[in-house]
Structures are given as C-alpha cells and as structure tokens.
Amino acid sequence: MAGTETAKPKSKSEILAALAESTGIARKDIAKVFEELSALIGKEIGKKGPGVFAVPGLMKITVVQKPATKAGTKPNPFKPGEMMKVAAKPASRKVKLRPLKALKEMA
C-alpha cells in the first residue's frame, strides 16, 4: 500500500461549513442546532432521563448500568492454575452507541 494516503476526517468547522453550503442555512444556525442536539442528548441520557436517545435513521444512544463488583480472587487467564486478586469496582454508567440500519448501509 505504498503511496496511498488516508483521508483526514473533517473538523467541526469543516462539517458546519459543508452543511451550511449544502442546505443554504446560515453556519451559525447549524452550529446552534448541534448545540441544542447535544443538550437534548445530555438531558435524555442523564440520570433523570430515560437513558435512551435515537438520532433518527443513524444511531441509538443508550446508557447501561454496570453494578458494583466485590473484591476477591479468580483464576488467572494467562497462567492456568494460578489465582489472581481482583479489586472491587464501584457501580458505573456506560454510554453505548448502536448503529441503525441506514448507518450500516452507508459503510
């Protein structure tokens, strides 16, 4: 693969400019839409929200509750027959993104 260059991902500014050009909407209005979308996603996946947000046709964002784990010992997967200590971990919330059909078909 000598001589092939990888395409750089667009920056935030380039994305806003491209959307403004293709839609005919002012760049600052598109930036405002993204800000409001971010705020809405934050509210929906926050502690008081339902924990699920779907960006229509693209992806579904969900929050998964991970329970706390106790400290203890378990078999070492790299050295069979040997036990290893496992530290306790507090409960946590993980954000997961799942692509929807339309997004899968784009790739």
Residue pairs with C-beta under 8 A, 6 or more apart in sequence:
10 18
16 27
16 30
16 31
16 34
17 27
19 25
19 30
20 26
20 27
20 30
23 30
40 53
41 53
41 61
43 49
44 50
44 51
44 52
44 53
44 61
45 51
45 52
45 53
45 61
45 62
45 63
45 95
51 62
51 63
52 60
52 61
52 62
52 63
53 60
53 61
54 60
54 61
54 100
55 61
57 100
57 102
57 103
58 99
58 100
58 102
58 103
59 97
59 98
59 99
59 100
59 103
60 97
60 98
60 100
61 95
61 96
61 97
61 98
62 95
62 96
62 97
62 98
63 93
63 94
63 95
63 96
64 93
64 94
64 95
64 96
65 91
65 92
65 93
66 91
66 92
66 93
66 94
67 91
68 88
68 89
68 90
68 91
69 86
69 88
69 89
70 88
71 85
71 86
71 87
71 88
72 85
72 86
73 83
73 84
73 85
73 86
74 83
74 84
74 86
75 81
75 82
75 83
75 84
76 82
76 83
76 84
